[in-house]
Amino acid sequence: MAEPSTTDQIAERVERLLVRHAELQRTNALLADQVSALTQERDSLKSRLNAARGRIDALLERLPSNTAPVAPAPTKEIE
């Protein structure tokens, strides 16, 4: 069998590159969707955490003040 011509080899490589490009585009779209979902989940969790902190602060304010003051624990700001 004769060896494929240079043009045929180039055409075959271009076809493989096009298939790979399409695969990478699909993968990229899936990853972008995951990033979006995780970003929304993170924002929701941050919001819930801040609400819980507010409720805890309100409860702490209601505690009687006749006990010795306790220094608040340092909190790490969430970005």
Secondary structure, DSSP 8 states (H G I E B T S, - for coil): -----HHHHHHHHHHHHHHHHHHHHHHHHHHHHHHHHHHHHHHHHHHHHHHHHHHHHHHHHHS-S-S------------
